Amino acid sequence: MISYRIDKDNADTPYIKNWVEQLNMQCVPKTYIGLVGAMAFGGVFISCFFIPALGDKYGRLMCWAVTLFF
């Protein structure tokens, strides 16, 4: 088992606060981390059902701008 500790107090070395630390995912099961990636692809899959219909109804430029906002 590899153990590590990040030295946040040392100003000489740069430190990046990534999403694993922000969401406190250091000690969660691997299935939860995989679920984060699966949910991203699931969101793309679900949006493929209604975004093209909205693009045909309201215009593709408006739907493109709204999806970029989200």
C-alpha atoms as a printed R data frame, in Angstrom:
   type eleno elety resid chain resno       x      y       z
1  ATOM     1    CA   MET     A     1   0.000  0.000   0.000
2  ATOM     2    CA   ILE     A     2   1.394  3.378  -0.995
3  ATOM     3    CA   SER     A     3   0.890  6.129   1.527
4  ATOM     4    CA   TYR     A     4   1.261  9.771   0.704
5  ATOM     5    CA   ARG     A     5   0.798 13.109   2.378
6  ATOM     6    CA   ILE     A     6   0.505 16.458   0.636
7  ATOM     7    CA   ASP     A     7   2.438 19.314   2.192
8  ATOM     8    CA   LYS     A     8   0.034 22.247   1.828
9  ATOM     9    CA   ASP     A     9   1.994 24.531   4.144
10 ATOM    10    CA   ASN     A    10   5.168 24.688   2.054
11 ATOM    11    CA   ALA     A    11   4.945 27.815  -0.132
12 ATOM    12    CA   ASP     A    12   7.934 26.827  -2.282
13 ATOM    13    CA   THR     A    13   6.250 23.882  -3.982
14 ATOM    14    CA   PRO     A    14   3.116 24.412  -6.088
15 ATOM    15    CA   TYR     A    15   0.004 22.569  -4.971
16 ATOM    16    CA   ILE     A    16  -3.070 21.829  -7.094
17 ATOM    17    CA   LYS     A    17  -6.327 21.168  -5.264
18 ATOM    18    CA   ASN     A    18  -7.938 18.599  -7.541
19 ATOM    19    CA   TRP     A    19 -11.462 17.151  -7.623
20 ATOM    20    CA   VAL     A    20 -10.460 14.019  -5.698
21 ATOM    21    CA   GLU     A    21  -9.548 16.103  -2.673
22 ATOM    22    CA   GLN     A    22 -12.399 18.587  -3.111
23 ATOM    23    CA   LEU     A    23 -14.994 15.791  -3.103
24 ATOM    24    CA   ASN     A    24 -13.152 13.847  -0.372
25 ATOM    25    CA   MET     A    25 -12.797 10.755  -2.572
26 ATOM    26    CA   GLN     A    26  -9.526  9.431  -1.144
27 ATOM    27    CA   CYS     A    27 -11.228  6.690   0.884
28 ATOM    28    CA   VAL     A    28 -14.348  5.884  -1.161
29 ATOM    29    CA   PRO     A    29 -14.748  2.585  -3.028
30 ATOM    30    CA   LYS     A    30 -13.493  2.418  -6.606
31 ATOM    31    CA   THR     A    31 -17.035  1.842  -7.870
32 ATOM    32    CA   TYR     A    32 -18.031  5.348  -6.747
33 ATOM    33    CA   ILE     A    33 -15.154  6.893  -8.666
34 ATOM    34    CA   GLY     A    34 -16.137  4.878 -11.729
35 ATOM    35    CA   LEU     A    35 -19.706  6.043 -11.272
36 ATOM    36    CA   VAL     A    36 -18.582  9.668 -11.664
37 ATOM    37    CA   GLY     A    37 -17.285  8.893 -15.169
38 ATOM    38    CA   ALA     A    38 -20.316  6.779 -16.028
39 ATOM    39    CA   MET     A    39 -22.681  9.581 -15.024
40 ATOM    40    CA   ALA     A    40 -20.887 11.961 -17.387
41 ATOM    41    CA   PHE     A    41 -21.427  9.599 -20.323
42 ATOM    42    CA   GLY     A    42 -24.986  8.938 -19.140
43 ATOM    43    CA   GLY     A    43 -25.723 12.664 -19.248
44 ATOM    44    CA   VAL     A    44 -24.476 12.884 -22.821
45 ATOM    45    CA   PHE     A    45 -26.557  9.841 -23.759
46 ATOM    46    CA   ILE     A    46 -29.749 11.237 -22.192
47 ATOM    47    CA   SER     A    47 -29.280 14.667 -23.754
48 ATOM    48    CA   CYS     A    48 -29.054 13.112 -27.221
49 ATOM    49    CA   PHE     A    49 -32.795 12.409 -26.984
50 ATOM    50    CA   PHE     A    50 -34.045 15.975 -26.521
51 ATOM    51    CA   ILE     A    51 -31.318 18.420 -27.629
52 ATOM    52    CA   PRO     A    52 -31.698 17.693 -31.400
53 ATOM    53    CA   ALA     A    53 -35.479 18.152 -31.174
54 ATOM    54    CA   LEU     A    54 -35.041 21.463 -29.375
55 ATOM    55    CA   GLY     A    55 -32.490 22.485 -32.002
56 ATOM    56    CA   ASP     A    56 -35.000 21.857 -34.777
57 ATOM    57    CA   LYS     A    57 -37.719 23.780 -32.961
58 ATOM    58    CA   TYR     A    58 -35.815 26.809 -31.580
59 ATOM    59    CA   GLY     A    59 -32.718 26.912 -33.754
60 ATOM    60    CA   ARG     A    60 -29.379 25.200 -33.429
61 ATOM    61    CA   LEU     A    61 -27.472 28.311 -32.390
62 ATOM    62    CA   MET     A    62 -29.656 28.856 -29.321
63 ATOM    63    CA   CYS     A    63 -29.379 25.187 -28.220
64 ATOM    64    CA   TRP     A    64 -25.632 25.273 -28.776
65 ATOM    65    CA   ALA     A    65 -25.281 28.372 -26.596
66 ATOM    66    CA   VAL     A    66 -27.473 26.907 -23.828
67 ATOM    67    CA   THR     A    67 -25.576 23.618 -23.752
68 ATOM    68    CA   LEU     A    68 -22.275 25.508 -23.566
69 ATOM    69    CA   PHE     A    69 -23.650 27.424 -20.578
70 ATOM    70    CA   PHE     A    70 -24.519 24.196 -18.743
